[in-house]
Amino acid sequence: MDNSKLEQLRSDFDSVSRTLGDGLRRRTPRLVALVAKWQKEDLVPGLSDLDFRVICDDETSGQDWVEVDRAVGEIHLEMVRAHPEWNRINEHTAGAGLTVGEAMDGRFHNPEYAAWSVWWGEEEWYRELDRRIRRRPFDLLDEHYHLSRFLGYYSPYIRGIDPPINLGRFEPKYPLHSRCWHYFAPPMLSAASLLARRNLSGKRRGLSWLHEAGHVRAAVEAVLHQVDSHYETRELGDPRRLGEFEDFLFTAFAELRGPVRESVRHLPLPPTPDPAALKESLSAMVSDPLSTLIENVRFVRIRAGRYHFYVNAPRHFEVRELMAIELKWARRLNHGIFSSVRAILEEGGLSPAECLRRLEIEVDPVQAEAMEFMADLSSRTPQDPDLRQLFQEAVGRFPHYYRLLEQSLTRSLERVSRRGA
């Protein structure tokens, strides 16, 4: 594919960012910036999407987030209707929302911040955040984050795990893109970060660091060759060569397993070198419930707009697989938030309603119905014939549910603060 066509496709990322950012700014004064995971050099034109986070100012209230959420869904729907050529970039709405102050709060450090890039809006706040990340010692939290990701991908490529969605004419290239850029580069970035003892900023930076340090050079070179050739290689469309390429990439994991395990300084890992046992050990380690709670609430803030987009998406946009993914998110967020609250309350076995009572949060009948509805939705299967109708109903019910979760975060912060005083 010639460079001029690639550059045209690359410009679409800026067009999408500008459309969303300008549209949100017209609807809310709270907006500060749009950031997305990965550096701009990490995005592959025609095959990558944009995974936005909405950054607002510190005056943003729960009601403000409801309005931002609604606007995100409406603007996204307008974009997809008007620009089918952006379908892949617009695979889903922004994933999370947080304030500048929350991002800067050292209590809730997230190693993911190092891989962010600002696509729209103010940048000085992120430059300061980046300076803080670089000064911060690489500690137990960073090790847990990166080792979990490295071990989470530690297996030969699982076919069918990453279905192609809204790729249009680039769908034949997706098998290679999935293997190289979704299931090799991210865990390699985590391996590099562990070995370098700092949070590296993106996929290419992680691969470059490994290559420069003498690790898995052949695999790094092979993956970068695929990406830089826009997957127009001998493996494209050849199942036998693709299988051989999969096997070759997995050898890099095996080669790095020992050095990565030995790089860990703070995590109390068992002596076994077995990746599955190490992964199980990491899962059993108790993380800070307040950090987990605030991370999950950030994702809850931008959700009803996604439901609105999915149930109203035009025919040229595939949503079936995306709704199935969204069901997993509903279960994850509902379970994760109340598990964190139980840990903060130091009372296991409480129901969601009991958690709210312990936090002295009043629940009106509409909010109670919304909680029951979201619990029911999260229990459904992707094959449920009523799924689209349920997501449509969730658009109206979700804000009532969300406000309870935002109050849960506020009360939990107050409780932990009093406990530490």
Buried (B, 14 or more C-beta within 10 A) or exposed (E): BEEEEBEEBBEBBEBBBEBBBEBBBEBBEBBBBBBBBBBEEBBBBBBBBBBBBBBBBEEBEBEBBBBBBBBBBBBBBBBBEEBBEBBBBBBBBBBBBBBBEBBBEEEBBBBEBBBBBBBBBBBEBBEEBBEBBEEBEBEEBBBBBBBBBBBBBBEEBEEEEBEBBBBEEBBEBBBBBBBBBBBBBBBBBBBBBBBBEBBBBBBBBBBBBBBEEEBBEEBBEBBBEBBEEBBEBEBBEEEEEBBEBBEEBBEBBEBBBEEBBEBBEEBEBEEEEEBEBBBEBBEEEEBBBBBBBBBBBBBBBBBBBBBBBBBBBEEEBBBEBBBBEBBEBBBEBBBBBBBBBBBBBEEEEBEBBBBBEBBEBEBEEEBBBBBBBBBEBBEBEEEBEEBBEBBBBBBEBBBBBBBBBBBBBBBBBEBBEEEEE
